[in-house]
Amino acid sequence: MSGIASGLYNSLFRRNTTMLGAVFLSAFGMQLAFDTGSERVWDSINKGRQWKDIKARYVQASEEDDDE
């Protein structure tokens, strides 16, 4: 365990700029993962009730009305 901790310290936390970069990259990754996950949950809960799910019905109906 000591080897892992010293390796982590030497690679990330030894210099402030490297630690800051690691913090920003991990924050960006966590935000991306959270946004993707919450969007998938939202889409699964509201399946069939969103515009992207029902758009084809209204677009086809509008095109048929224009042809008459």
C-alpha positions in Angstrom: 0.0 0.0 0.0 2.9 2.3 0.7 4.2 1.9 -2.8 0.9 2.9 -4.3 0.6 5.9 -2.1 4.2 7.1 -2.8 3.7 6.5 -6.6 0.5 8.5 -6.5 2.2 11.3 -4.6 5.2 11.4 -6.9 3.0 11.3 -10.1 0.1 13.7 -9.1 0.5 15.6 -5.9 4.2 16.5 -5.8 3.7 19.6 -8.0 0.8 22.0 -7.7 0.3 22.3 -11.4 0.1 18.6 -11.9 -2.4 18.2 -9.1 -4.5 21.1 -10.4 -4.6 19.5 -13.9 -5.6 16.2 -12.3 -8.4 17.9 -10.4 -9.7 19.7 -13.5 -9.6 16.5 -15.6 -11.3 14.4 -13.0 -14.0 17.1 -12.4 -14.6 17.2 -16.2 -14.8 13.4 -16.4 -17.2 13.2 -13.4 -19.4 15.9 -14.9 -19.5 14.1 -18.2 -20.4 10.8 -16.6 -23.0 12.4 -14.3 -24.7 14.3 -17.2 -24.7 11.2 -19.4 -26.1 9.0 -16.7 -28.8 11.4 -15.6 -29.9 12.0 -19.2 -30.2 8.2 -19.8 -32.3 7.9 -16.6 -34.5 10.8 -17.7 -34.9 9.3 -21.2 -35.9 5.9 -19.8 -38.4 7.4 -17.4 -40.0 9.7 -20.1 -39.8 7.3 -23.0 -42.5 8.0 -25.6 -43.4 11.4 -24.2 -40.5 13.5 -25.5 -40.3 15.3 -28.8 -37.6 13.1 -30.1 -39.8 10.1 -29.6 -43.0 11.5 -31.2 -41.5 13.8 -33.9 -41.9 11.3 -36.7 -45.7 11.2 -36.3 -46.1 14.9 -36.6 -43.5 15.4 -39.4 -45.2 12.8 -41.5 -48.6 14.2 -40.8 -47.4 17.7 -41.8 -45.9 16.5 -45.0 -49.2 14.7 -46.0 -51.2 17.8 -45.3 -48.9 19.8 -47.6 -49.3 17.4 -50.5 -53.1 17.9 -50.6 
